[in-house]
Amino acid sequence: MKTDERHEKSPSPIFLAGCELGEARHVCAFFNSREDEYGVTLPFIQDGFECGDKAVHIINPARRADHMQRLSFHGIDVPSSQQNGQLEVLDWKDVFFRDGPFDPDRQLALLEQVLRSGKEQGFRISRYVAHAEWALLLVEYFVGRWAKEAGKTIRRINKQTLMWLEGYHWPGNIRELQNVVERAVILCETDTFVVDDSWLKSESAESPQRRGLSALANREVETIEAG
């Protein structure tokens, strides 16, 4: 899950998971369960509605009904909020993969559009929340692509590899993921895709600041601040 939020300075502090957020906010979070996720994000989301902020949620379509139910259970009037334009709930496939594989520039263009639209509608702040499990679809896409080019048949992806790839912070963004997958496919000698975790561990000693913000995240913050 990631959140972005900005427009004009908020008259009161905004908190997420007990931490006060700054002027331009970009947060990437990993959760152990859906309950953990919503335990952290729902107070943040509800606070936005109470403050009259715009809410844009990009979610897994398979989780749409559950997401809307959780919002309603937390006291958010979903039908009215959608009708008056305060709440937009979008399908991640239509947003991130509408014109092909995920593209960082298209992601930034979407963020700019969301911020501009919210402001034009009269909302002081836009709170943009996106589920990020879709990123694993990129792994499947790149594995299939490079396996085809290498003339290999890969039928499955090792579960531990998926965990490593999901938990890694990717300072080089999508291009780094693509390079790692390509290298692993070339070296793969079975029908199971596996990544040597030492390739990822070699990057783990960098500073906390860099771990917290990937290349795309830095660009997103710049976009938010320019909004």
N, C-alpha and C positions, 0 to 999 in steps of 0.2 A: 504494500500500500504506500502511496506517496501523496503528499498534500502540498499544494502551492496556494499562497494567499497574499493579496496585496490590493491596493489602490490608493486610497488616502489614509492618512494616519488615523488609527483607531483611537477613539476617545478613552478607551479603557484597555488594560492589558488583555492579551489573548493567550490562553494556555492550552497546551497539549501534553498529556501525561504528566501533569504537575509542573511543567517547565514553561516559563514565559517566552513567547516567540518574539522575534525582532521585527523590524520594519518589512523586510522582504523575507518570506518564509518558504523554505523548501525542506521537507522532511521525508526521508525514506525509512521505513520500519519493517521489521520482520516479526511475525507472531507465531506462537506455538499452536494456536487454535483459533477458530472463529470467535469463540467467547473472549479470548484475550484481545483479539483485534477490535471487536465492537466495544469491549470494556474501555478501551483507550479512545477510540475514534468517535463513539456516539456522544459523549459529553462535548467534544469539540464541535461536532456537527450541530447538536442541539443549540449550543451557545450561538452559533452562526445564525440559526433561524430566529432566535430570540432577539438578536441584534439587527435583524433585517438584512443580513448579508446574502449575496447570491451563492447558490450551492450547485456545483457541477460534479456529478458522480459518474465515473467511467468504470463499468463493472463487467464481470464475467456474465454473459447472458444466462448461463446455467444457474447463476446465483441471484438473478434479478428478483424473483418472488420472495426469496428469503431476505434479501436486502431491504426491500420495501416493507416487509412485515416487521423487521427490526426497527426501522424508522418509525413506523406507526406505533409500535409497542412503546417506544420511547417518547411518545407524545407529539410527534410531528404529523401535521395534517398533510399527508402526501398528495391527495387529489387537489386540494386547494393550492398547495405550493407549486404544483406543476401547472395548474391553470393560470396562476398569476405570474408565472415565469421565474419565480424564486428558485425552483428546483428543476434541474435538467438531469435525467438519468440516461446515459448513453451506453451502447453496446461496444465493448472494446474492439471487436472485429471491424465494426463500421468506422471506428475512430483511427485505430493504429494500423489496420491492414486493408483499408478501403482501396488504396491504389497500389497494392503489392506489399512486399515485405516491409517491416518496420524501418522507418527512416527518421533519424534525429532531427533533420531540418523540418520535416513535416510535423513532428511532435512540437517543435518550437512555434511553428506557424499556428498550430491548434491552440497552444497556450496564449499566444498573442490575440487570437480571435476571441477566446473565452474572456480574457480580461477586458478587451475593447467592448464586447457585447454587454458584459455586466455593467460597465460604466455607462454605456448608452442607454441602458434600461433604467438607470437611476440608482443602481446599487453601489454603495460606497466601497464595499469589499467583496471580492469573489473568493470563495473557498472551493478549491479544485481538489477532488479526492479521486484517486485512481487505483484500482486493484492491479497488481503487477505480475500476477502469475502467468499472464500471457507471454512474458519473456521466455518461458520455457518452450513455447511454440517455436521460437527462433532457433533453439537448439535442434529441434526436430527438422526444421526447414533446412538449416545449414548441413546437418548430417546427410539428409537425403540428396541435397545438391552436390556435395563434394563426393559422396559415395558414387553417384551416377557418373560424375566426371572421371572418377578413378576406376570405374568399372567394377565396383565392389557391391556386394549385397550385405546390407546391415539391417537386421530385423528388429533389434531392440537396443535400448540405451540402458546402461548399467545404472541401478538406482542410486548407488553411492556417488557416481559421477554427477547425476542430476542434483543431488544435495550439495555437492561442492560447487557446481556451476550456479545454483540458485543463491548460495550464501556468499559467493565472491562479490567484491565491490566493483569490479570492472572499471579501473581508472581510464582504460583506453576505449571504453564504451563498446558499441556494437562491433566496430572493426576489430577490436581485440578478441571478442568472442568468436567472430568469424575466423580469425587466424588460428585460434586455439583449436576450434573444431576441424578446420582443414588439416592442420598438422596431425591431429589425433586420427582422423580418417585415413590419412596416408600411411600411418604406422599401424593401423588396426589389422590384425591377422585373423580375426574371427568374425562372426556375424553379430557380435555384441559391441556396441560403441563404448569405449572406456577412455577417460582422460587421466593422464598421470597427474596426481594431485600435487606433485612437487613443482609442476609448472605454475600452479596457483600460489603455493606456499612461498615461492621465491619473491612474490610481491607483497607478502603480508607484513613486512617490517616497516612499511612506510608510516608517515605521521598520522595521528588520529584525524587531523584536519582533512588530509587527502582521502582517508578511508571514508569520511563522512560525505564527501562531495565528489562524484564522478565528473568526468568532462562534461557530460550532458547536463548534470545537475548545476554545475557552475554557469553554463550558458542559460539554463532556465532561470536561475536567480537573476542574471543580468537582464533577461527579458522582463521579469517581474518588476525589477527596479526601474526599468525604462517605461513601464506601463503607466 
